Amino acid sequence: MEPPGEAPVPQQVSESTAPEEEGATAAVAAPAASGTEDHHQETDSSSCRTSNSSATLSSCVSIEPCACPEECTFTALSHADVTFRKMEGYLRSRQLCDVVLVVGDRRIPAHRLVLSSVSDYFAAMFTSDVREAKQDEVKMEGVDSDALWVLVQYAYTGRLDLREDTIESLLSASCLLQLSAVVQACCSFLVKQLHPSNCLGIRSYADAQGCNDLQRAAHAYTMEHFLEVVGGQEFLLLPMDEMERLITSDDVNVPDEETLVTSLLTWVRHDADVRQHHLPLLLAHIRLPLLQPQFLADLESNPLLRDSMECQRLLMEGMKYHLLPQRQPLLQSPRTRPRKATVGAMFAVGGMDATKGATSIEQYCLRRDTWRQVATMSGRRLQFGVAVLNGRLYVVGGRDGLKTLNTVECYNPHSKAWSVMPPMSTHRHGLGVAVLEGPMYAVGGHDGWSYLSTVERWDPQARQWSFVASMATPRSTVGVAVLNGK
């Protein structure tokens, strides 16, 4: 960059003669005797802003400050830009430089004042009573020479280019020199570059540099995209402590615990001679009691686990959980607690809102602790029943604001599709709905004329409704629940 031209230098104004100065002072100080004199005084006072005479300026200062101070102060809006461009020109021409930064065989000249004004690291170095403060040459350790030169230029220009091939060396140097703005810019750049193939490396690098925000972003990305991450080379090269950290987390996004077991065994096989002795410790973080019984039985004969007494003990613990279901309340441990991604989802369906009947369905994600809208019902329903059967959401009966309904809708969260089911025999709103041992029951309610005691049962195999025993008491807006199969 070529240095800009010289800024115009203000011309010095010559002083007025003493008699003129006295006359001007007298004119301002004399009390006003008439409207004409008031006019002359106001004119003389305004010369504070327009006259080039030092006598006039002197008379203003001697009386009182200007009513509008901003009109008395000149501010060059481009002063900082012009000054730093000038200093950049001195840098490139190696003029007025008072320090040389030495990195290996490379020598980078600079100005102490500029470096200290931008970097807390250099400010501490050049303003403290340390040896480097008096040296003409300062040797820099642990920093890339190209990155240092880029950051020295940044000190003069406030600009730098962020590229994938240099971003890590630039971030390391910025952390060393305590350039917080550059560190933040580099971290934001890396967050945008996160991918299943590099997120583990970025997470480890951010941890080493102490960039906590970047580390958290990379970790969250890894947890969210775990299924893609385990297929990459970075996963296979993970050190043992990082592998332990992954499989310990409750936030890992997996459909089931079997996925984590398969990933762990794949990681061990990549370097079995070194990693196999870590298996007992790592397997203890797997929720083995939550595995499918058949999958758990197959693990018992796995060559990686077969010869380890501790691994076999853990597998037996998982089998006991399945073989003794009546004792499961006594067998609870951290390994029986499901991960957040495997506990299913909670839905909020319809309800009363400002439009007197919401049609939206929202889903709560325990892992992200967020709600999001996933579907919309075909029409408005109030006082309806909802139940989950075979992984599908059933919306039963209710009223649309005019009439009571007997219609049933079914929502599939996987295909995000609605289907219309056979209607109930009775129109019901304010009913209770629950699933018991397979069938779904619609209990009580109101048909628009009277309270109901009747109960209908939906058979998912036969796909039809049928009446079962009625309650002893008619009930509307009724609560229904299932406890221990009853």
PyMOL commands that set and color helices and strands:
alter all, ss='L'
color gray80, all
select helices_A, chain A and resi 18-29+35-50+54-63+69-72+79-92+112-118+120-127+131-134+145-157+167-177+180-192+199-209+212-224+226-229+233-236+240-248+257-270+272-283+288-290+293-299+303-306+309-323+325-330+334-336+340-342
alter helices_A, ss='H'
color red, helices_A
select strands_A, chain A and resi 99-103+106-110+137-139+346-349+360-365+370-376+385-389+392-396+408-412+417-421+432-435+440-446+451-459+464-468
alter strands_A, ss='S'
color yellow, strands_A
deselect
rebuild
show_as cartoon
